[in-house]
Amino acid sequence: MRRVIFGLVRFGRVFSAAPRTPLKPPNFLLQPSTCILPVRTMSGDRKIDLSYEDLLELKAQGGIVLVDVREHKEIQETGKLPGSIHIPLGELQQALKSSADEFKKKYEGADLPTKTSELVFSCKGGMRSRKAMAAAQEVGFTNVRHYAGGWLDWEAKTKN
C-alpha cells in the first residue's frame, strides 16, 4: 500500500495539506523556507534516504540507475559518481519523458529507464536529489530514492 503525503513548509515548520496543524519537520527541511514537496512513502522497510554504504550495496547488487543531477559546471569541476548518468535537475523531467533514442543519444549511450526502474538520484549534498525524486514521481516513476550525502559525502568517504 502506498501513501502520498503533501506538506507545506513555512519558516521551518511543516503543516499538513488538510488541517493546518503543525507537524515535526523532517531533517532536510530545518532551514526556514517555503516550498511544497510531495513525498511518497512505500510500504515495508524500503529506505528512501540512502547512505554511502547503502549506495555501495545497491551498486554491487546491480539493477539501479544512478543519476547525478548537478549542473554541467559542477560535473566538469569534480567529475560525477562512478557509473552514474549526468542529467541536470532542470532537464530531468523532459529527459525521463523523451524517446529511448533521444535519451541514448543525449545521455552518454545510457538506456532510458522504465517507469519501474530503480532510480537513485545524487547531487552535491542531498537537496537537489530529493527534488529529483519528486520530479521523477510527477512523471510516473514509482521506484525512486536518493543518496542523501551526495558528492560531498562520496568524496569524503573515497579520499580516506
C-alpha angles and dihedrals in degrees: 000000000000128000127196117210121193120189138177117223117202125168092344096308124108121220125190117242096243113041116021095240120142117247129193106272118239116247094255092059101056096116117083111261142122120242142127116231123180111219119188117200119205127216119255125026097305107151117225100181104062127202126212090264092049090052093050090050093049092047090051091051090049127210098096126115108218113203123190107205099187122121123271092253092055092050091049090052099045110011123235134276111284111267095012130130114230112228115155113230092245090058098041103098093043091048093051090050095048126103120270091250094049091048094049092048096048101037107053097277093300120152118249107255117240121237089261098043114123103251121192116188126204135183135159100295111351107274101095092041089058089051088048090057090055092045092052091048090052090060094046107271109143106183106062134146137158139222099241096200095048126184094331092058093042092051093047093049096045098045093062 
